[in-house]
Amino acid sequence: MSISDGQGEAVQHLENLRLALNTTDPALFVRLVRAQGEPPYLHVNNPAGADRFAEDIGVRPAQVPEDPHRYVWSWGEEITSVTTPEIAAQRVRNVLAVHQQQM
């Protein structure tokens, strides 16, 4: 299977994020998804949330060639630049966190 240059670059950025997520919260289940004809993305699931806490993270190319690509939520909102996967990992972890309700 051949990957276009753009997809290969996106896969590398997603792999960097996957590694950062594994460091930030090893309990998260992180899987790279590469469907033929579709852009690659990371499916991130917090198993403590019984599959209710999951998100798909993609990579959006830079708007200006000098700017870096961006990690984006499934709805297209920017998370951060791909140059800071640690920050993106922390933000994803915060969104997928399961908070115990105190009574």
SELOBA-544845 format. One record per residue: x, y, z of N, C-alpha, C, O in turn; residue in three letters. Coordinates in steps of 0.02 Angstrom, whole numbers, padded with zeros to 5 digits, always signed. Atoms other than C-alpha are relative to their C-alpha. Layout:
% SELOBA-544845
XYZXYZXYZXYZAla ...
This chain:
% SELOBA-544845
+00043-00059+00000+00000+00000+00000+00044+00061+00000+00088+00068+00043Met -00039-00062+00006+00073+00166-00052-00037+00057+00033-00098+00063+00027Ser +00030-00058-00033+00044+00324+00048+00026+00062-00034+00086+00069-00046Ile -00022-00063+00030+00046+00495-00032+00043+00038+00050+00040+00025+00110Ser -00044-00038-00044+00174+00617+00038-00038+00035+00055-00016+00035+00113Asp +00040-00034-00050+00038+00714+00127-00024-00047+00054-00023-00030+00113Gly +00024+00049-00049-00032+00559+00211+00058-00028+00040+00051-00040+00100Gln -00059+00025-00037+00142+00496+00256+00022+00049+00053+00040+00029+00108Gly -00017-00052-00048+00178+00660+00341-00051+00002+00057-00033+00009+00115Glu +00053+00002-00052+00010+00655+00432+00008-00060+00045+00000-00054+00106Ala -00010+00060-00040+00045+00477+00489+00057+00011+00049+00052-00009+00107Val -00057-00012-00045+00213+00532+00562-00021+00046+00057-00003+00034+00115Gln +00024-00045-00052+00130+00676+00656-00046-00037+00049-00042-00026+00110His +00045+00038-00043-00004+00558+00722+00038-00050+00043+00020-00062+00101Leu -00042+00045-00040+00129+00433+00777+00034+00038+00057+00040+00012+00112Glu -00029-00041-00053+00214+00574+00873-00051+00013+00056-00034+00011+00115Asn +00053-00011-00049+00049+00612+00958-00016-00065+00038-00027-00063+00098Leu +00013+00064-00033+00019+00427+00994+00052-00013+00054+00034-00034+00110Arg -00053+00009-00050+00187+00417+01083-00009+00048+00059+00000+00028+00116Leu +00012-00049-00054+00149+00576+01182-00060-00020+00043-00058-00012+00104Ala +00058+00022-00038-00022+00507+01232+00018-00060+00044-00004-00064+00101Leu -00020+00058-00040+00056+00343+01289+00042+00021+00060+00039-00012+00112Asn -00040-00026-00055+00176+00443+01398-00045+00038+00050-00038+00030+00110Thr +00043-00042-00042+00042+00563+01463-00049-00042+00040-00059-00030+00100Thr +00049+00043-00034-00087+00429+01505+00001-00069-00031-00035-00082-00080Asp -00006+00067+00029-00040+00248+01472-00065-00041+00001-00070-00091-00033Pro +00064+00036-00003-00219+00193+01515-00043+00012-00062-00089-00027-00076Ala +00040-00014+00060-00287+00272+01356+00016-00052-00054+00073-00074-00061Leu -00009+00045+00057-00313+00156+01208+00005+00044-00062-00041+00081-00078Phe -00013-00043+00058-00239+00239+01053+00015-00044-00060+00058-00087-00058Val -00008+00041+00060-00253+00166+00878+00003+00046-00061-00040+00090-00069Arg -00005-00036+00064-00196+00237+00711-00046-00034-00050-00043-00094-00060Leu +00047+00026+00049-00332+00217+00580+00019+00027-00068+00026+00088-00078Val -00017-00020+00069-00287+00218+00396-00046-00038-00048-00030-00094-00068Arg +00047+00030+00048-00435+00180+00283+00017+00024-00070+00032+00083-00080Ala -00016-00017+00069-00405+00177+00097-00043+00057-00024-00104+00055-00018Gln +00035-00057+00027-00452+00343+00018-00021+00052+00052-00051+00103+00034Gly +00018-00046-00054-00475+00429+00187+00063+00025+00034+00114-00010+00035Glu -00059-00024-00037-00356+00539+00287+00010-00043+00064-00039-00065+00094Pro -00012+00038-00062-00272+00448+00432-00020+00040+00062-00023+00101+00060Pro +00017-00034-00063-00324+00486+00610+00016-00047+00059+00024-00108+00049Tyr -00008+00040-00061-00297+00427+00789-00069-00007+00032-00104+00042+00042Leu +00060+00012-00041-00443+00347+00879+00026-00009+00071+00064-00055+00085His -00022+00001-00069-00417+00381+01064-00060-00014+00044-00112+00019+00040Val +00055+00021-00043-00525+00294+01193+00024-00005+00072+00078-00031+00085Asn -00014+00009-00071-00528+00304+01382-00043-00059+00023-00103-00051+00031Asn +00039+00058-00018-00580+00128+01434-00038+00008+00066-00086-00028+00078Pro +00036-00012-00063-00632+00194+01606-00067+00032-00013-00110+00033+00032Ala +00062-00033+00016-00772+00286+01518-00050-00044-00037-00100-00019-00063Gly +00046+00049+00032-00855+00129+01447-00018+00021-00071-00076+00021-00090Ala +00007-00020+00071-00830+00187+01266-00037+00065-00011-00047+00085-00069Asp +00033-00064+00009-00921+00349+01299+00051+00055-00009+00036+00109-00036Arg -00053-00050+00003-00756+00442+01309+00050-00020-00054+00100-00054-00039Phe -00044+00016+00056-00676+00427+01138+00001+00060-00047-00047+00099-00050Ala -00006-00056+00046-00615+00549+01008+00046-00022-00057+00091-00062-00048Glu -00043+00011+00058-00539+00545+00834+00038+00064-00013+00009+00118-00019Asp -00044-00057+00009-00391+00661+00807+00033-00004-00069+00061-00056-00087Ile -00030-00002+00067-00334+00713+00634+00055+00052-00005+00072+00086+00044Gly -00051-00050+00015-00202+00822+00554-00024+00042-00058-00044+00015-00110Val +00019-00046+00053-00245+00976+00452+00063+00033-00026+00103+00059+00013Arg -00059-00034+00028-00114+01044+00332-00001+00074+00017-00054+00104+00029Pro -00008-00071-00015-00049+01218+00363-00037+00042-00052-00040+00023-00111Ala +00034-00046+00046-00146+01362+00287+00051+00039-00042+00039+00056-00099Gln -00055-00036+00032+00018+01449+00243+00060-00047+00000+00075-00077+00052Val -00055+00049+00003+00169+01346+00184+00052+00005+00056+00082-00045+00075Pro -00050-00009-00053+00282+01420+00319-00024-00024+00068+00016-00035+00114Glu +00029+00021-00064+00163+01368+00459+00000-00076+00005-00002-00111-00045Asp +00004+00073-00009+00160+01193+00535-00072-00025-00007-00120+00013-00002Pro +00066+00032+00000+00016+01071+00517-00029+00006+00070+00005+00025+00117His +00036-00006-00064-00113+01065+00657-00035-00066+00016-00062-00099-00028Arg +00043+00054-00024-00190+00927+00761-00070+00029+00006-00078+00086+00029Tyr +00069-00025-00004-00380+00942+00752-00046-00054+00029-00035-00114+00020Val +00053+00043-00026-00530+00869+00842-00042-00025-00059-00035+00000-00114Trp +00042+00029+00054-00656+00766+00742-00046+00051-00031-00065+00043-00089Ser +00045-00052+00028-00765+00921+00719+00039+00056-00034+00009+00105-00057Trp -00040-00047+00038-00618+01018+00643+00033+00055+00040+00075+00092+00013Gly -00032-00052-00041-00570+01132+00787+00073-00019+00014+00089-00076+00029Glu -00071+00010-00011-00384+01154+00808+00015-00017+00074-00014+00011+00120Glu -00025+00016-00067-00298+01074+00958+00064+00039+00012+00068+00078+00059Ile -00064-00036-00003-00121+01138+00931+00042-00019-00061+00022-00061-00101Thr -00046+00014+00054+00024+01136+00810+00030-00070+00009+00037-00094+00065Ser -00032+00067-00004+00103+00967+00767+00070+00004+00029+00101-00047+00043Val -00067-00007-00030+00265+01039+00835-00002-00009+00075+00051-00014+00107Thr +00007+00008-00072+00196+01018+01011-00047-00058+00017-00101-00047+00044Thr +00044+00057-00013+00124+00841+01024-00014-00010+00075-00066-00037+00093Pro +00010+00007-00072+00146+00845+01214-00060+00043+00024-00100+00021+00066Glu +00057-00043-00017+00024+00991+01228-00064-00030-00027-00115-00031+00008Ile +00060+00032+00028-00099+00905+01112-00020-00060+00042-00080-00070+00055Ala +00014+00060-00041-00085+00745+01217-00034+00020+00065-00082-00012+00086Ala +00030-00022-00063-00125+00840+01377-00072+00024-00011-00115+00011+00030Gln +00067-00025+00014-00276+00924+01297-00048-00058-00015-00106-00058+00007Arg +00041+00059+00014-00342+00758+01230-00015-00037+00065-00072-00057+00077Val +00009+00034-00064-00316+00678+01400-00052+00037+00043-00095+00005+00074Arg +00047-00039-00039-00411+00820+01485-00072-00009-00025-00118-00013+00016Asn +00067+00008+00028-00559+00800+01368-00028-00070+00014-00088-00078+00026Val +00023+00068-00008-00566+00612+01389+00002-00024+00073-00012-00082+00087Leu -00006+00019-00070-00541+00613+01578-00069-00018+00028-00119+00013+00012Ala +00061+00020-00035-00670+00524+01684+00006+00028+00070+00051+00010+00108Val -00002-00032-00067-00708+00628+01838-00052-00034+00044-00111-00041+00025His +00046+00032-00048-00784+00542+01988-00042+00054+00034-00016+00105+00058Gln +00045-00047-00034-00935+00633+02057+00002-00013+00075-00004-00069+00098Gln -00001+00007-00072-00924+00667+02241-00070+00011+00028-00106+00057+00007Gln +00067-00005-00029-01081+00642+02345+00005+00032+00068-00046+00041+00101Met 
